[in-house]
Amino acid sequence: MTDEEAEIELEVLPTLEETDRFWSLIEDAWATQSDDAKAARAALIARQPGEELDDQVAIVDDALDGVMDNLRAVFEFEGCPQSELVAMDRVLERALYAIDRSDIQAVTDGSDDGFLYARGFIVAMGKAFYSAVLLDPAMAICDAECETMCYLPAHIHSDRFGGSFPETGSQISRESGNNGDGWAAAE
């Protein structure tokens, strides 16, 4: 095997700086939302596992369009280099992959696409909510989805630089059911 072939086989992981930047961008996007939206988000993060807060879910769902618009503005900005879009997509892929688990799907419900969009919601809620769901799947919310989050940096990369989605080097798929470890217990 040549050095080039060995390099291609290596999985490229997001750096700590890239991961911190990704979560920071989401927090910045939430910071621009209404006080009601921020309070509803905080309530969902702080609730007891399995506790249903339908009013807060509705408020957060309405706010997600603004959150996605803010993220889109950052990624579409001409000063955002191609390398950062690729890095943000790499972090997003990894985040979606890590929560591609049967125990989380059991809470969120939905088909393959529906579960991907549910994972998009989990990521769009920010690092605190994401971490809570990673630790306790009962923190996830049934039927809450954010399809836009799932491909946002990839779509903007494609629009700005042409061609297909960026090559992140992650060698993983964000699509549902691809994390073998996450679905091993379900088999």
C-alpha positions in Angstrom: 0.0 0.0 0.0 1.3 3.4 -0.9 1.4 6.3 1.5 -1.3 8.0 -0.5 -3.6 4.9 -0.3 -2.9 4.7 3.5 -3.8 8.4 3.9 -7.1 7.9 2.0 -8.1 5.1 4.3 -7.5 7.2 7.4 -10.7 8.7 8.8 -10.4 12.5 9.3 -11.8 13.5 12.6 -12.9 17.1 13.5 -10.4 19.0 15.6 -11.3 20.3 19.0 -11.2 23.8 17.6 -13.5 22.9 14.7 -16.0 21.3 17.1 -15.9 24.2 19.5 -16.5 26.6 16.6 -19.5 24.6 15.4 -21.2 24.6 18.8 -20.3 28.3 19.2 -22.0 29.2 15.9 -25.2 27.4 17.1 -25.1 29.2 20.4 -24.6 32.6 18.6 -27.6 31.8 16.4 -29.7 31.0 19.4 -28.6 34.2 21.2 -30.4 36.3 18.5 -33.8 34.7 19.2 -36.6 36.0 21.4 -36.4 35.7 25.1 -39.4 33.4 24.9 -37.6 31.1 22.5 -34.4 31.1 24.6 -36.5 30.3 27.8 -38.3 27.5 26.0 -35.0 26.0 24.8 -33.6 26.3 28.3 -36.7 24.5 29.7 -36.3 21.6 27.3 -32.6 21.3 28.2 -33.4 21.3 32.0 -36.5 19.1 32.0 -36.6 15.6 33.4 -36.0 12.9 30.9 -39.3 12.0 29.2 -41.1 15.1 30.5 -43.3 16.5 27.8 -43.3 20.3 27.4 -45.4 20.7 24.3 -45.7 24.5 24.5 -41.9 24.9 24.7 -41.4 22.5 21.8 -43.7 24.6 19.7 -41.9 27.8 20.6 -38.5 26.3 19.9 -39.8 24.8 16.6 -40.9 28.3 15.5 -37.5 29.8 16.5 -35.5 27.2 14.5 -36.1 29.0 11.2 -34.4 32.1 12.7 -31.6 29.9 14.0 -31.1 28.3 10.6 -31.2 31.7 8.9 -28.4 33.0 11.2 -26.3 29.9 10.6 -26.9 30.2 6.8 -25.8 33.9 6.9 -22.5 32.9 8.5 -21.8 30.1 6.1 -22.9 32.1 3.0 -20.7 35.1 3.9 -18.0 35.4 1.4 -15.4 35.6 4.2 -16.3 32.1 5.3 -13.6 30.0 3.5 -14.3 26.7 1.8 -12.1 25.0 4.4 -14.3 26.2 7.2 -17.5 25.0 5.4 -15.9 21.5 5.0 -14.8 21.5 8.6 -18.3 22.5 9.9 -19.8 19.8 7.7 -17.3 17.3 9.1 -18.3 18.2 12.7 -22.0 18.0 11.7 -21.5 14.5 10.1 -19.8 13.3 13.3 -22.5 14.7 15.6 -25.3 13.2 13.6 -23.5 9.9 13.3 -22.9 9.7 17.1 -26.6 10.0 17.8 -27.6 7.5 15.1 -28.6 5.0 17.7 -31.6 2.7 18.1 -32.3 3.9 21.7 -32.6 7.5 20.5 -34.7 6.5 17.5 -37.1 4.7 19.8 -37.8 8.0 21.5 -37.9 10.3 18.5 -39.8 7.9 16.3 -39.9 8.2 12.5 -38.7 6.6 9.3 -35.0 6.8 8.2 -35.5 10.3 6.9 -37.6 11.3 9.9 -35.0 10.0 12.3 -32.3 12.0 10.4 -34.3 15.1 10.8 -34.9 14.4 14.5 -31.2 14.1 14.9 -30.9 17.5 13.1 -33.2 18.9 15.7 -31.1 17.5 18.5 -28.0 19.1 17.0 -29.7 22.4 16.2 -30.7 22.7 19.9 -27.0 23.1 20.8 -24.3 21.3 22.7 -26.1 21.1 26.1 -29.2 19.4 24.6 -27.1 17.2 22.3 -25.0 16.1 25.3 -28.1 15.4 27.4 -29.6 13.2 24.7 -26.2 11.4 24.2 -26.3 10.5 27.9 -30.0 9.8 28.2 -32.0 9.1 25.1 -35.2 9.9 27.0 -34.2 13.6 26.7 -34.9 13.4 23.0 -38.3 14.7 21.8 -40.7 12.7 19.8 -41.5 14.1 16.3 -39.3 17.2 16.7 -37.4 17.7 13.4 -35.0 20.1 11.8 -34.2 18.9 8.3 -32.3 22.0 7.3 -29.6 21.4 10.0 -28.8 18.0 8.5 -27.2 19.4 5.3 -26.8 23.2 5.8 -23.0 23.5 5.4 -22.9 20.9 2.6 -25.7 22.7 0.6 -24.0 26.1 1.1 -20.7 24.6 0.1 -22.3 23.2 -3.1 -24.0 26.5 -3.9 -20.9 28.6 -3.3 -18.2 26.4 -4.8 -20.2 24.2 -7.3 -20.3 20.5 -7.6 -21.4 18.1 -5.1 -21.2 18.1 -1.3 -17.7 18.6 0.2 -15.3 15.7 0.7 -15.0 15.8 4.5 -12.7 12.7 4.8 -14.9 11.4 7.7 -15.7 8.2 5.9 -19.0 8.1 7.7 -22.6 8.7 6.7 -25.1 11.0 8.3 -27.9 8.9 7.0 -29.9 6.9 9.5 -28.9 3.3 10.4 -25.2 3.7 9.4 -23.7 3.8 12.9 -23.3 0.0 13.4 -22.4 0.4 17.0 -25.5 2.5 17.6 -27.8 -0.2 16.1 -26.0 -3.3 17.3 -28.4 -3.7 20.3 -31.4 -3.5 18.0 -30.3 -6.5 15.9 
